[in-house]
Amino acid sequence: MSVPSILPAFRHILLALMFVPVSTFSHAKAPEPPQRLALQAMGFQPPGAGAMATSGNSITVHFIDDQHLLVTFAVRRLMKRLPDDPPDDQDRTIEAVVVHLPSGKVLARTSWRLHDNAQYLWNLGHGRFLLRMRDTLTTFVPLENLEHEEAFVEQPFLASSRRLAAIILSPDRDLITVETIEKPAVTAGDSSATVLNSPDSGRAQLNFYRIVEPVQPVDRVIVQSAGVATAAGLVNLSITSAGYIEVLKESATRWLFDFDPYVGKYVELSPVDSSCRPRPVFVSASEFVAFGCRGGDDKLMLGGFNMRGEQMWQQNFTETHAFPNFALAPKAGRFALSRNLVASGSGITADFAPSAFTTQEIRVYQTYNGKQLLQLQTTPVQRAGQNYDLSPDGLRLAVIRDRAVEIYHLPPLVGADEAAIRAAKALEPADVSASVNLMSHAKGPAAGKTVATEPAASVPPPPTFAAPQPTAAAPIVNGDEPATERRKPPTLYTLPTDKPEERPH
C-alpha cells in the first residue's frame, strides 16, 4: 500500500525511532539465499549518482500474481522534442517489462514517456495497474492481454483539468482516493509543481472511486464513482471501502482512535499514549498500525491495532529514518515496512541530500502479533519506495538490490497465523458500498465542520475532474477536540490458539 503506500504533508513526515528489545520482535528467521534475476538482462541501465534518492521513482517492482512480476526502470534515450511541452516538464523514458517466475523470462515490454519525476505507477491488485502521465490516469491489465501481445494496452480512467497531488489506495485496493489541486503558475526551470504530495498545495479536491471486482477475469478495470469532497489542503487519510480512522486528542499525551463508517455509528477503538499526534495506516480492512512519539519527536514508536479496540503490539526503533512506506498482503495477514535510514548528524529535515541516506531498510511483519519475519537492507536507496513488494499470498518478498531483482521466501503460515487471519476477517466493518462521507463526529467547536460529499452515480460517466463544489468550503476535521470521557487503556491480547512462544510479551 503504496499504503501503497501510502502511502501517505503525506510521505514527507519524518520519524526518528528508538528500539527497545522485545522478544516478540527478536526472533526473525534469517532469510534463505534469494533467487536473483539480473536487471541487465531486462535492459536496465544503472542510474546516475543520487537518482534513487529523488522524490520520485527510478525503478519499481510489483507482483502481478504469484508467477509474474512487473518491473519498470528509467532508460537513457534520445527523445523527440514536443512542440507544446510545458516549461516545467522533466521528460524521461521508462521501460516496463513483464517477467515470468522463476525463469526470469521477459514476456512483454513497452516504453512510456513521462514528464516529471513523481510517482507514476500504482498496483491495484488482482493483476491490475494504474498509470499516471502528467494529470491523466489510465489502467492496464498485463496478463489478460498478454496472449494478444497487448499486455500494456491502456484504458482511460481519468483526465483532470487540475494538478494530481496524491493517490491513496485502501489496503484491499478496492477504493481509490484521488487528491487534486489547482494548477500553479510555473516558469521555465521550475519543477516544484511536478512533485506529488506537496505539503503546501492549497485547497484540495478529493474524488473517490470504488474498484469493482469482476465475476471473471477481464482486460480492463471496472470503476464506479464514490463521491467527491474538498479540504483546506492535502489530507493524509487512513481509509478503507467501509470507513476511515479519526484521531481525537484527549490530552497532550493521550490520543483516541475511532473508526467512522460512511453509514452508521462510529466505533471507539484503542487509545494510545503519544507526545505527538499519531499517524494511523490501515494494513488490512480491520487492522492498522500507527506511528507515535514517546516523550519527544526523536523517540517514536510503531504499534498495531485492531477493530476490537485492542493494541496488539508495540515496537520502538533507534535509527533516525525518513519517508516510511508500506507493501501489504492483507489476505496473508502480513505487511512490509520500508525506512530510509539517515546518516548520523544529518538532522531532521525534509530536504535530505542523497549522501544523507545510509541505506534503505525493509522489514516484514505478521500483523496480529508484530512478529518480524525478515529484515534486510537494500542499495541503492530509493526514497519513494516501490523497489520492493510482497506477493499476494505473503510468502515472497521481491527487492531491487545490487542491479538484480531478489526473491526472498518467507515462512509459511502456521495454525495460529491462519486463526488470526480468520479472526481479523470477522472484525472487518461491513462494506455497504455507500458514498464516501468524511463527516467528523468530534464534539465542541469543531462539530459541524464537515466535508460535503456527493453520492455515487449508478452508471458514472468517464471520470473527469471539474472545479470544486462551492458548497463544500469547510476543511476536513480530523478530531482535534478533547473527548468528554476517558477511554479504557489499551491492552495487548492473545488468541486462544497462540502457543506460548508466539504470544506478545
N, C-alpha and C positions, 0 to 999 in steps of 0.2 A: 503495500500500500503504500504505490507511491504514496501508504498510509501515508502505495503507494502512502505510499508515501502527504503526508503525507504525509507529507506529506507537510504539513503543514500548511514586527510582521513576519509570519509563517516560518519558513525554514531558516530565517536569519536570526532566530533566537539562539543564544549561546548558553551552553551549560557547562559548569565545572563540577565534577562529582567526586566524592570520597568513598573509597571501598572499605567495607567492613567485612572481614572473612566470616562467611556463614556457610555451614556445612551443606545446606541445600544447593548452593551455587558452586561448590568447590570440587565436585566430582565429575566434571565433564570428561567424557571419554576422548582420548587422543584420536584425531582424525586418521582414517585409513589413507594409504597413499592414493592420491586422486588420479582420475583419468585426465589426461591433458590433450587438448585439441589446439594445435598451433594456429595462431591467428594469421600468420604469414600465408599459410595455405589457403586462407579465405580472401586474400587480397589486402590485408591490413598493412597500413603504413605507420610506423612509430610516430607519435605526435611530438611537437617541439616541447622544449623545457617549460614546465608550468601550465601546459594546456589543460591538463586534467584537473587543475585546481581552480579553473574558471567557474563562473556562476552556472554554466550550462553543462551539457554532456558531450564528451568526445567519443565515448564508446558505451554501448549498452548490451546487456544480455538478458533475455527473458525466456522462460519455458513457455512454448506454445501448448504442448501437452507433455506427457511423461517421456516421449521419444523424440521430441523435436525442440530445437532452440531457434530463437530469432536473435541474431547478432547484428548490431549496426556499429559503424565506425566512420570517422571522418577520413577522407582521402584528398590528396592534393592533385587537382586537375585544372586545366585551363577552362574558364567559364565565359560563355558568350555574354557580352555586355547587353544589359536590358535597357531600352531607351527611357523607360519611365521609372527606373529604380529610385525609391525614396532616398534622401541624403543620409538617413540613419541606418541603412541596410549594411549588414556584415555577412555577405554571401559566403556559403561554404557548401561542399558536396558531401553527402552522407551515403555510404554504401550499406545496403541491407541484404542479409543472406539468411536463408532457411537451412539449418544444419540438422542432419539426422544423427540420432544417438543409438548405439555407441560408436558407429562407424566414423562420424565426423564428416561424412559426405555432404557437399553443398548441393541442395536440391533446387534452389531458386535464388535469383539475385535481381536487384534493382538499384537505382540511384535516385536520390532526392536532392533537389537544390533548395536549401534552406536560406533564410535571410537574416538570421540573428543567432546568438549563442545560447538562447534559452532552451528549456526542455521541449522536446518535440514529440515524444512517444510515451504512451500510457498503455499498460496491459489491462484490458477489460475482462480478462479471464475467459475460459472456455475457448481458447484459440483465437480471440478477437482482440483487435488493437485500435487505438485512437492516435491519429497523426495530426500534428499542427504545422501549418505553414503560414507564417505571419498571423493573421487573425481569422484563419479558416481552419476548420476541423473536418477531417474525413475519417472513415473507418475502413478496415480491411480484415479479411479472414483468410490467412495464408493457406491452410491445409485444405479448406473446402474448395479452393480454386486452383490448387496445385496441379491436379491432373489435366486441367485445361491450359496449363502453362501461363496462368494469370494469377499467381499467388499474391501479387501486390496490387491487384486491381482495386481501386478506391471507390467508395460510395460516399456521397455527400452527407454531412451531418449538420454543420453549422457554418454560416458565413456572417461574420459580425462587422457592423459598422463602427464598433468600439474596439478598444485595445484589450485583448485577452490578458488577464493578470494572474489568474490562478485556476487550477483544475484539481478538484478533490474527489477521490473515489471512496465509496463506502467499503468496508472490509470484504464483503461478499461481491463487490463490484457490480451491484445492481442499482446503484444510484450515483449519478454524476452531478457534482456542483461546479458550475462554470461561473467565475467571477470576472467581470469586465469593468473597465474604467473609460472615461473619455480619452480620446487620443490626444496626447500632449503635443504642443508645437515643438518641432525639433529642427536643429540646424545641422549642416554638414559636419560629420565627425562626432556628433552627439549620439552615443549608444545607450543612454540611460533609460530610454523608453522601451528598449528591447528585452529587458530582463523581467521575467515573470516574478510575482510575489514581491514587488517593490513595496517597502514599508510606508512610503509617502505618496500614495496613489490617489488621494482624494476619494470622493463618493464612489461607491462600488455598486454594481448591479449583479444580483445573484440569480442565475437561471438553473433550475433543477430538472433532471431528466432521469426517468426510470429505464433501465435496460431490461427488455422482455426476453425471458428465456424461451427459445423456440421448442416446440414439441420434438422436432427432428432437426438435424444439422442443416443450416442454410448458409449461403455465401454472403450474407450481409448481417449487420447489427440492427435489431429492431428496437426503436427508441420511442418513448412517449414523454411528452412534456409533463412536468410535475409541479409547476408553479414558478413564480418569479418574485423577487424581493429586492429592496435596496438597503444600503447601510452607509454609515458615515465614512467607512474605509474598508479595506480588505479584512475579512473575518476568517479566523482560524477555527473552522467548525470541526467538532468531533461528532460525526453524523452517520446514521445508518438509514436503511429504507423505512424504518419504523419510527425513528425519533432521533434526538440528539442529547448530548450531555451539557447540562448547565452547571456552572460553577458559582456557588454562593459564598460570600465572605461572612463568617460568623464572628471572627475576631482577627486581630493582627496576625495570629499564628494558627488559626483554625479555619479550614475551608470545607464546604459541603458539596458533594456531587449529587445531582438529581438527573434522572432521565425524563425528558419531556417528550412524550409521544405526540404525533401530529393530530391524533384524535384521542380524547380521554384524559384521565387524571395523571399528573406527574407521579413519579416513583422516587422516594427518598433512597439514596444509596449511601455508601460509606463516607463518613467524614475523614479528613486527613489533616494531620498537623504539619504545617509548612510555613516558613517565614517569608515565602514569596508565593505569588499566585500560581497554582499548579496548572500544568498543561496536559489534559487527557487526550489519548489517542485510542480509538477503537481498533482492536486486533481481531475481533470476531463480532458477530451480531449481539453477543451477550457478555463480552469481556473487553476490558480496556486497561491500558497502562497509563501511568501519569508520572511526569517529572515534577519534582518539588524541591524545596530548599530546607536544609536542616541547620538553621542558625545563621546563614549567610549565603550570598549569591554564589560563592565559590565552594559550597558544600551542599550539593544537591543529591536527590535520591530518585530511584525508579521503583514504583510499586505496581502490583497487579490487582485488579478489582473485578467483581462480577455483579450481575443484576440481582443477586440475593442480598446485596448490601454488605458484602464482606470484602475486606482487604486480604487477598490470598497470600501475598508475599511482599517483601521489600528488599531492595538491594541498593547499595551506595558504591560509588567509584572514587578513585583517587585522581585520575588523569584529567587535565583540562581538555575539553573537546568542543567541537563546534559542528553545527549542521547535522544533527542526528536524523536518520530516516529509516524506514521500515520496509521489509518484504514479508508478506503474510501468506500462510497456508491454513486458513481457518478450519477446514474440514479435518486437518490433522492436529488441530489444537496447538499449532506452533507458529512462531514468528522469528524473524531475523532483525537485529538492530545493527545499523552501521553508524560508527562515530569517527569523525576526523580528529585525531589526536594532535594537539598543538604543542610545538616546541616550548620548552621551559623559558619563561621570561617574555613570551610573545604578547602577553596582555590579553584582556578580554575586549575584543573589538570585532566588528563585522567585516572589516577591510583587511583580511589577512593576506600577506604576500605569499606566493606559492612556497617559499622557503620556510614559512611558519609551520606548515604541516609536516609532522614527522612520519606519520603513517595513517592508514585507514584501517580501523579495527571492526571486525564483523563477529557478532555472537548470535547463536541460535538458541532459543529458549522453548521449553514446554510451557504453555501459557498458564495452566491451572496451578502449578506449584513453583514456577520460576526456575526449574532445573535447567542448568546450562548444558546443552548437548554438544556444542562445538564453539571454539574460539580460534580465530586466525587473523592475520594481518595481510593486507594486500597493497601492492605498489604497481604502478603509480597511483597516487591518491586522486580520487575524483570527488569533488566537493558535493555535487548534486546527487551522488549515489547512482543507482541503476546499473552499476557494474557488477551486480550480484543479484541472484534471485533464488527463491525456494520453489521446488517442484510442487505441483498441485497436491500431490499425496504427502508432502512434507518429508520425504525420505532422501532428498538430494539437495545439495546447495551448489549452484553454479557461480563461479567467481572469475572475474578477469584479473589475472595476475601474471606478471613477467611475460607479457606477449603471448599468453595462452588462455584458453578457457579451461578452468579446472573444475572437475565434478567431484564433490565430496559426498560420500554415502553417510547418512545419519542413522542412528539406532532405530530399529523398528519399534512400532508402538507395542507396549505391553498391556496387560489386562487393566491395570489402573489407569493408563492413559486413555484407553477406549471407554472406560466407565466415565471418566471426567469429560470426554467429548460428548457422550450421551447426556450427561448432566447439564453441560453448558447449552446443548441444543434445546433442552427442555426449558431453559431460562430465557430463550430468545423472545423478546416482545413481539406481539402479533403484528404482522405487516398487512394492513388493510388497503394498501395502495391509495392512501389518502394524499391529497395535495400537501406539499411541504408547508408547515406552519411553524414559524420560529417565534411565536409569542412567548415572552418570558412570564413566569408566574411569580417573580420577585415582588415582595411587599414593600410598602413605603413609597418614597418619591419616585422610585424607578418604575413602579407599576404603571401600566398603560403605555409605556414607550415600547411599542412593538414594531414588528416588520410586517407590512401588508403583503399577502401572497395571493396569487391568482390560481383558481382551480385548474387542474389538468384537463386538457381537451380530450374527448374520447378518440377523435381521429385528428391528431395535431398536424398542422401544416409543416412544411420544411422549416426547421427552427432557424430563425433569423432574428438577431437582436434589434430591438427598437430603442428609442430613448427611454430613460427611467420613468416610471409612473409618478406623476406629481403628487399623488395622494399618499405615497409611501416615503415621506421625507424623514421619518424618525429613525434614529440609529438602532441597530440591534442591541438589546440589553442582555448581557450575559451574566447578570446576577451579581452586582457588587454590594447589595444591601444586606445588612445583618439579618439573620433568621431570628424568629421570636422564641424558638425553643431549641435547647441543646440536643443534639443527636447522640445516640449511643456511640461510644468509641469503636473503632474498627477492631475486628478480631481475625487472626489467622485461622483457617479452617482446614480440615482434612476430610477426605472421602472415606466411607466405611471400608472400601476395598483397598485403601492405601496400606502398603507394607511399612513397617517402622522406618526403614532406611529411606523411604520416599516421602516421608512427611516433613513439612517445614519445621525448622527449629526456631 
